[in-house]
Amino acid sequence: MFIPGIMGLRTLKDKTGFTLLEVMIASAILAMFLIPLLGAISGGIYNIEHTRNLQLARQLAITKLEELELTNIPEIPMDREGNFAPEHPDIYWQTKFSKRPELELLEM
């Protein structure tokens, strides 16, 4: 197709811009870099959440152990269980008390 111009007839090839092929190649190159980047971001978010859960579990376990240190250990074997309500009702704990002959108290 010809477009009349000042210096005569010009073709569409003289216009500036990108061809469809150039846009498709640029999109493919961009996708090659963005897909792994999005995967890394997703993995990082998962790791942050997992670490947060581990820290919470550790803190709750320490709190429960400190609470158990303040109570008397029963003479008979006994199991206890519960949850960390009201703050964390979906997280459960369980303890098992049993006598261990190798850990008997020696009095002098």
Residue frames relative to the residue before (quaternion, step in Angstrom):
aa qw qx qy qz dx dy dz
M 1.0000 0.0000 0.0000 0.0000 0.00 0.00 0.00
F 0.2310 -0.7816 0.5703 0.1020 3.52 -0.98 0.88
I 0.1559 -0.7579 0.6269 0.0911 3.52 -1.10 0.78
P 0.4108 -0.7109 0.5007 0.2742 3.59 -0.75 0.96
G 0.0302 -0.8006 0.5984 0.0004 3.56 -0.99 0.83
I 0.7450 -0.3899 0.2838 0.4608 3.51 -1.30 -0.13
M 0.7697 0.3447 -0.1884 0.5033 3.55 0.89 -0.88
G 0.7507 -0.3226 0.2091 0.5372 3.56 1.10 0.34
L 0.7504 -0.3604 0.2893 0.4726 3.54 -1.13 -0.65
R 0.1057 -0.7762 0.6199 0.0457 3.57 -1.02 0.93
T 0.3747 -0.7086 0.5456 0.2446 3.56 -1.13 0.53
L 0.6418 -0.5192 0.3937 0.4044 3.59 -1.28 0.24
K 0.5503 0.6228 -0.3985 0.3878 3.60 1.16 -0.36
D 0.6128 0.5621 -0.3529 0.4289 3.58 1.15 -0.40
K 0.5731 0.5962 -0.3899 0.4052 3.64 1.17 -0.35
T 0.4045 -0.6941 0.5364 0.2586 3.56 -1.14 0.61
G 0.4058 0.6807 -0.5423 0.2792 3.56 -1.24 0.54
F 0.5195 -0.6272 0.4862 0.3169 3.54 -1.35 -0.03
T 0.4035 -0.6821 0.5482 0.2671 3.52 -1.10 0.66
L 0.6650 -0.4956 0.3726 0.4164 3.56 -1.26 0.31
L 0.6305 0.5410 -0.3309 0.4475 3.58 1.00 -0.76
E 0.6535 0.5051 -0.3125 0.4691 3.60 0.95 -0.84
V 0.6513 0.5052 -0.3151 0.4705 3.59 0.96 -0.81
M 0.6597 0.5064 -0.3114 0.4597 3.60 0.96 -0.81
I 0.6513 0.5003 -0.3157 0.4752 3.60 0.98 -0.80
A 0.6490 0.5065 -0.3173 0.4706 3.59 0.95 -0.84
S 0.6445 0.5141 -0.3201 0.4668 3.60 0.99 -0.79
A 0.6486 0.5143 -0.3182 0.4620 3.59 0.98 -0.80
I 0.6489 0.5027 -0.3149 0.4765 3.59 0.96 -0.83
L 0.6475 0.5152 -0.3119 0.4670 3.58 0.95 -0.86
A 0.6578 0.5082 -0.3084 0.4626 3.59 0.95 -0.85
M 0.6161 0.5572 -0.3484 0.4344 3.60 1.04 -0.73
F 0.7191 0.4122 -0.2500 0.5005 3.60 1.07 -0.62
L 0.6783 0.5153 -0.3039 0.4265 3.60 0.99 -0.72
I 0.6318 0.5557 -0.3535 0.4088 3.61 0.93 -0.77
P 0.6887 0.4309 -0.3132 0.4918 3.68 0.77 -0.76
L 0.6173 0.5478 -0.3502 0.4430 3.58 1.04 -0.68
L 0.6583 0.4900 -0.3081 0.4812 3.58 0.95 -0.82
G 0.6232 0.5302 -0.3347 0.4674 3.59 1.07 -0.68
A 0.6526 0.5055 -0.3116 0.4707 3.58 0.99 -0.80
I 0.6392 0.5127 -0.3250 0.4722 3.58 0.99 -0.78
S 0.6495 0.5134 -0.3110 0.4668 3.58 0.95 -0.87
G 0.6587 0.5022 -0.3028 0.4715 3.59 0.95 -0.84
G 0.6380 0.5288 -0.3199 0.4593 3.57 1.04 -0.75
I 0.6424 0.5098 -0.3203 0.4742 3.57 0.99 -0.80
Y 0.6337 0.5187 -0.3293 0.4700 3.60 0.99 -0.81
N 0.6705 0.5038 -0.3052 0.4511 3.61 0.88 -0.90
I 0.6234 0.5288 -0.3406 0.4645 3.59 1.02 -0.73
E 0.6734 0.4898 -0.2923 0.4704 3.59 0.89 -0.92
H 0.6471 0.5157 -0.3169 0.4635 3.60 0.98 -0.84
T 0.6577 0.5013 -0.3049 0.4724 3.60 0.95 -0.85
R 0.6285 0.5282 -0.3314 0.4650 3.58 1.00 -0.79
N 0.6596 0.4997 -0.3081 0.4693 3.61 0.96 -0.82
L 0.6454 0.5125 -0.3227 0.4655 3.60 1.00 -0.78
Q 0.6496 0.5093 -0.3183 0.4661 3.59 0.98 -0.80
L 0.6413 0.5116 -0.3206 0.4735 3.58 1.00 -0.80
A 0.6549 0.5056 -0.3145 0.4653 3.61 0.91 -0.88
R 0.6440 0.5195 -0.3194 0.4620 3.59 0.97 -0.81
Q 0.6791 0.4889 -0.2952 0.4612 3.57 0.87 -0.93
L 0.6575 0.4971 -0.3148 0.4706 3.60 0.96 -0.80
A 0.6387 0.5187 -0.3269 0.4649 3.61 1.03 -0.74
I 0.6390 0.5121 -0.3269 0.4719 3.60 0.97 -0.80
T 0.6419 0.5208 -0.3196 0.4632 3.58 0.96 -0.86
K 0.6693 0.4903 -0.3015 0.4698 3.60 0.91 -0.88
L 0.6476 0.5103 -0.3259 0.4626 3.62 0.95 -0.77
E 0.6416 0.5064 -0.3249 0.4758 3.60 0.99 -0.76
E 0.6334 0.5194 -0.3231 0.4739 3.57 1.04 -0.74
L 0.6703 0.4931 -0.2982 0.4676 3.60 0.97 -0.83
E 0.6074 0.5550 -0.3564 0.4428 3.60 1.08 -0.60
L 0.6828 0.4877 -0.2809 0.4658 3.58 1.11 -0.64
T 0.6750 0.4504 -0.2988 0.5023 3.61 1.21 -0.26
N 0.5376 -0.6087 0.4728 0.3421 3.55 -1.25 0.42
I 0.4026 -0.6825 0.5528 0.2579 3.54 -1.00 0.83
P 0.4506 -0.7143 0.4560 0.2808 3.62 -0.71 0.96
E 0.5579 -0.6195 0.4478 0.3232 3.55 -1.20 0.61
I 0.7299 0.3665 -0.2273 0.5303 3.57 1.02 -0.72
P 0.5899 -0.5560 0.4242 0.4037 3.60 -1.11 0.51
M 0.0587 0.8101 -0.5730 0.1096 3.53 -0.83 0.98
D 0.2167 -0.7521 0.6085 0.1312 3.54 -1.13 0.72
R 0.0704 -0.7726 0.6298 0.0387 3.53 -1.10 0.73
E 0.0434 0.7827 -0.6206 0.0214 3.54 -1.17 0.58
G 0.1394 0.7744 -0.6079 0.1063 3.52 -1.27 0.43
N 0.4023 -0.6732 0.5393 0.3067 3.53 -1.26 -0.41
F 0.5526 -0.6215 0.4534 0.3207 3.53 -1.30 0.14
A 0.1640 0.7978 -0.5558 0.1665 3.58 0.93 0.92
P 0.6220 -0.1092 -0.7702 -0.0896 1.69 -2.22 1.09
E 0.5598 0.6375 -0.4001 0.3466 3.63 1.16 -0.34
H 0.8136 0.0748 0.0102 0.5765 3.59 0.92 -0.94
P 0.0249 -0.8502 0.5259 0.0099 3.62 0.47 1.12
D 0.6524 0.5258 -0.3207 0.4416 3.60 1.18 -0.32
I 0.6464 0.4657 -0.3194 0.5131 3.61 1.29 -0.01
Y 0.1617 -0.8197 0.5485 0.0349 3.57 -0.69 1.16
W 0.1658 -0.7575 0.6217 0.1102 3.53 -1.28 0.50
Q 0.0729 -0.7780 0.6232 0.0328 3.55 -1.29 0.43
T 0.0662 -0.7819 0.6190 0.0341 3.58 -1.00 0.87
K 0.1338 -0.7559 0.6353 0.0848 3.54 -1.23 0.59
F 0.1303 -0.7719 0.6199 0.0544 3.54 -0.78 1.09
S 0.1557 0.7673 -0.6127 0.1077 3.57 -0.92 0.90
K 0.5124 -0.6361 0.4800 0.3201 3.53 -1.19 0.62
R 0.1272 -0.7630 0.6310 0.0595 3.51 -1.07 0.82
P 0.3770 -0.7623 0.4699 0.2365 3.62 -0.34 1.15
E 0.6581 0.5226 -0.3279 0.4317 3.59 1.00 -0.67
L 0.7098 0.4207 -0.2582 0.5026 3.58 1.25 -0.21
E 0.2746 0.7750 -0.5240 0.2221 3.61 1.15 0.53
L 0.4906 -0.6608 0.4929 0.2822 3.53 -1.12 0.75
L 0.2211 -0.7632 0.5949 0.1215 3.56 -0.85 0.97
E 0.1707 -0.7807 0.5953 0.0835 3.55 -0.80 1.04
M 0.1867 -0.7861 0.5809 0.0982 3.55 -1.02 0.78
